[in-house]
Amino acid sequence: MAVAISTRPAHRSFLTPLSLRRPLRAALALASGAGLRLLLASLGMVPVTLIALSTFGLGLRSLAVHVALPAVAVLGVLVARHRAAGALAAWALPAGVVATAIYDASRFGFLWAGVVDHDPIPHIGTALGLEPAGVVGYLWRYLGNGAGLALAFLALGLRGVRVGVAYGLAVCAGLLVTLAVSPHGEELLFALTPGTVVMATVGHAIFGAVLGSLAGAKSAAASRPSPVIRHDRRRAATVERLRVYAQ
């Protein structure tokens, strides 16, 4: 009996380089000036957006494979090809981690007080099907949510404590709306009660304030002239005074 041998190419995974060419080309076409900053801001919002989508019944593991990993690939290409993108990412990672850690110091206080009966973060690891769930969940929280939101904040050119607080409260509003309207939000994250609303609001305000403060310090450091420049300016001023005296 003859066996038919298909000449069609084997199915390629979504994550193969060939399948990523089109989104990478589109991303690189936008990657200049304001387009680059908007693209970086969009990529930074991906982790928190996927958590929100998972509360509507979409599998977080599938979202991570088909959205988060390609987003990380695009970000990697942008960082490698654009010095400005690399500089923003280098600032966003520690800024997001620090802001999230200080936010968590407040959140753990609410957990200890019994405002929430469980820590929802390990659920992220469980939803991803990875162990240990707690470690994976907190890696997503710090390197995904925290660093991602920091990248979006910096890419949009935001800075200052007041602006940061407003940014944090906007993110919090999105979380609270998600909990209110999604079918699985309270089950997967936490119940919507007056206590949890206060917890989320205070925590996000702290996160934004720290992020805004760090971004302001970054802006001030960038605008401060280097020692060499300051020396050259003083020397030029001295030469100018001597020239005036000589006249």
N, C-alpha and C positions, 0 to 999 in steps of 0.2 A: 504493500500500500504506500503510495507516494505521500510524502509529508510536505505540506506547503510551508515554505519559509518566508516570513514577512520581510520585506525590504524597507519597511517604514522605520524611521529612527525610534529608538527607545524613548519612553516618556521621560522628560527631564523634570527634576524637582524644581519647585519655585525658587529655591535658594541657589541654583546653579548660576555661574557668572553670565551665561547666555541670557537667562531670564531676567537678570538684573540690569542688562545693558540699557533697555529703554528708560526705566526710571532714573538710572544714573545719568544718562544723556540729558534728560529733562532737567534734572537737578543741576547739572553743571551749566546748562544753558541759562539758568536763573541766577547762578552763583556769581554775582557781581554787585557791589554796592548795596543798595537797599534790598535788592532781590536776595542777596546772600544772607542778610540779617533776618529777613522774613522767613527764609527757608530754615535757618538755624532755630528761630523761635518756634516754628511749626514742629520741627524734629524734637525740640525740648518738651513739647506738650504731649508727645506720643504716649509715654508711660502712664501718666495720670488719666489720659483719655481712654486707654485700654482697660484700666481698672473700672472706669465708669461704664464702659460698654459691657463688661462682664456681668454687671448687675442686671442687665437686660436679657440675660440668658445666653450670651455668646461665650464660648469657651475661651478662657484666658490663655490656655496653652496654644490653641490654634491661632489666636490673635498675636501671641508672642512670636510664633513661627512665621506667620504670613505678613505681619506688619512691623513688629518691634525689631526683629533681626534685619530685615531690609533697611529699616530706618537707621540702624546702627551702621550698616554697611555704607549708606549714603553719607552719614556723618563722618565716617572714617575717611572717605574719599575727599570730602570737603576740607577736613583738617589737614590732610596730606598735601592738597593742592593750593590751599589759601592760607597764608600766614595769619591773616586776621581771624579766620575761623579757628585756627589752632590756639591763638592767644585767648579768644573768648572761652573755648572749651577748657583750657588750662586754668582759667580763673573760676569757671562755673563749677568744676568738680569739687575743689575744696570749699568754696563758698556754700554750695548746696549741702555738702556734708555737715559743715559747721552749723548752718541755720537749722537743718533737720535735727541735729543732736540737741540743740537748745530747745527746739519745739518739743522733742520727746521728753526732755526733763520736766516740762510742764505736763505733758500727757500722762507720764507715769505717775505724777501726783494725783491726777484724777482717777487713774486705774487703782492706785493704792487706796483712795478714798471710797471706792466702790461705785463711782459714777457709771462706769462701764464694767460689766461682769466678766469680760474676757478681752484679750488683746487680739484685734482683728488681723494684725500683720502676718502672722504665720499662715493664715488662710491663703495668702498669695502663693506661698510655696506649695501648699496643698493643691491649689487650682492649677499650678504649673506641672504638677505631678513629679516634683523634685524633692529630694530629702537631703539634709534635714530641713523640714518646711520652715522652721523659724529663721534659720540662717538665710535661706533663699529669699524668704519674704522681706527680711530687713535689707538684704542686698538690693532688692528691687526698690525698696523704699528710699534708701540713701543714694544709690548710684543711678536709679531710674527716676523716681519722682523728684527727689531733692535736687540732684544735679541737673535734671532736665528742666525743672522750673527755674533754676538759677540760670541756665543757658538761655532760656526764653527771655528772662528779665534783662540780662546783660545784652542780648542780641537786639532787643528793642530800644536800647540806650537809656533804660530807666536807672535811677539812682536816688538816694536820699531815704531817710527813715519814713517820712510821711508817704512818699510814693510807694515804698516797700510795704507799708501797712495796708495801703489801698489795694495793692497787688495781691497780698496774702488774703485779704477779705474777699476779693473777687474769686479767688480759687476756692475759698471756703463756701461762698455762695453756690458755686457750681456743685460742690460736694453735697451740700444740704438739699439742693433741688434734685440731684440724682437720688438721694435717699428717699425723698418724698414721692417721686414719680416712678421709680423703677420697681419691677416686681420682686427683685431679690436683694435690693440694696441693704435693707435692715438685717436681712438674714446673713449676708456675706460680710458686712462691715460692722455696723452697730445700730442699735435702736435709736430712733429719733425722739429724744426727750429733751426737756429744758436743760438738764444737766449736760447731756452730750452736745447740745447746741453751744452752750457756754464753753465746753472743752474744745470743740473744734474752732470756735471763733477766737478764743484766746491763743490757742496754739498756732493758728495760721497768721494771726496778727504778729506774734513773736517771730515766726519764720520770716515774714515779710520785712519786719523791722531790722532783723539781723542782716538779711540779704541786702536791703537798701543801704544800711550802714557800710557793709563791706564794699558795695558797688561805689558808694561815695568816696571811700578811702582809695579805691582803685583809680577813680577819676582824678582825685587830687594828686596821687602819686604820678600819674601819667602826665599831668600838666606842669609838674614841678621841674624846672630845668636841672640838668645834670650838673655835677660839680665842675666839669670842664667848661660847660657853657657859662656858669656863673663866674668862673675865673676869667674867661675871655671877656665877659661884660665888664667886670671890675677893671681889667687891664685897659680896655677901650675907654672907660670913663676916666681913668688916670691920665692916659695919653691926651684925651680931649682937654682936661683941666690944665695940663702942662702947656698945651698948645695955646690955650687962652691966656695963661700967665705970660707966655713968651711974647705975645702980641702987645 
